[in-house]
Amino acid sequence: MRTYLEKRRPGVGILFCRMEILPNLFGEWSLHQEWGLVGLSCQTRMDWFADWEQAITALTTLEVAKRQRGYWVEPQQLAMFA
């Protein structure tokens, strides 16, 4: 499962946040996050969870927090034509 959010800030640029849940070799699940300014280097973070439900809960919580800060789901293909 993955999600991509963007936030436009006049004078700064477009901020993005990408989150994805991935399995690892030990039967655990990881929540991989990337965030920063579009076109520049980004920061990353990876958190590990014992099961899928914990990882989904963490991703959902982060997505809700980001949306409350003004981020929204931006269809990448449509954004190229705007």
VMD Tcl script that draws the C-alpha trace (Angstrom):
set ca {
  {0.00 0.00 0.00}
  {1.29 3.47 -0.83}
  {0.17 7.07 -0.82}
  {1.53 10.31 -2.25}
  {0.60 13.75 -0.93}
  {1.56 17.27 -2.01}
  {1.29 20.76 -0.60}
  {1.93 23.95 -2.57}
  {3.64 26.78 -0.72}
  {3.96 30.09 -2.58}
  {7.54 31.28 -2.64}
  {8.86 27.91 -1.49}
  {7.65 25.32 -3.99}
  {5.82 22.04 -3.80}
  {6.31 19.89 -0.74}
  {5.68 16.16 -1.05}
  {5.30 13.17 1.21}
  {5.43 9.60 -0.10}
  {4.59 6.66 2.19}
  {4.69 2.97 1.34}
  {4.33 -0.27 3.29}
  {6.80 -2.98 2.29}
  {7.51 -6.51 3.59}
  {11.00 -7.44 4.75}
  {12.88 -10.74 4.79}
  {12.00 -11.47 8.43}
  {8.21 -11.50 8.08}
  {7.83 -7.97 9.39}
  {6.44 -4.91 7.62}
  {8.14 -1.56 7.16}
  {6.67 1.88 6.61}
  {9.00 3.77 4.28}
  {8.55 7.56 4.21}
  {10.12 10.18 1.94}
  {9.44 13.90 2.19}
  {10.88 17.20 1.00}
  {10.68 19.70 -1.84}
  {9.91 18.37 -5.32}
  {13.07 18.45 -7.43}
  {15.46 18.61 -4.48}
  {16.92 16.01 -2.18}
  {14.53 14.46 0.28}
  {14.63 12.94 3.73}
  {13.72 9.33 4.38}
  {12.64 7.29 7.37}
  {11.79 3.63 7.83}
  {9.81 2.19 10.75}
  {9.28 -1.55 11.34}
  {6.11 -3.26 12.53}
  {5.37 -6.83 13.58}
  {2.25 -7.15 11.43}
  {0.37 -5.59 8.52}
  {-2.38 -4.05 10.67}
  {0.09 -2.05 12.76}
  {1.77 -0.73 9.62}
  {-1.60 0.26 8.06}
  {-2.61 2.03 11.27}
  {0.67 3.99 11.28}
  {0.32 4.96 7.60}
  {-3.30 6.05 8.10}
  {-2.39 8.12 11.17}
  {0.42 9.86 9.29}
  {-1.80 10.54 6.28}
  {-4.51 12.09 8.46}
  {-1.93 14.31 10.19}
  {-0.50 15.45 6.84}
  {-3.96 16.24 5.46}
  {-4.69 18.33 8.54}
  {-1.55 20.32 7.70}
  {-2.78 21.06 4.18}
  {-1.42 18.16 2.13}
  {-3.67 16.48 -0.43}
  {-3.56 13.58 -2.86}
  {-2.21 14.88 -6.14}
  {-2.61 12.70 -9.26}
  {0.91 12.90 -10.67}
  {-0.14 12.48 -14.29}
  {-2.68 15.31 -14.15}
  {-0.22 17.62 -12.39}
  {2.10 17.52 -15.42}
  {-0.55 19.26 -17.53}
  {-1.60 21.92 -15.02}
}
mol new
graphics top color blue
foreach p $ca { graphics top sphere $p radius 0.5 }
foreach p [lrange $ca 0 end-1] q [lrange $ca 1 end] { graphics top cylinder $p $q radius 0.2 }
display resetview
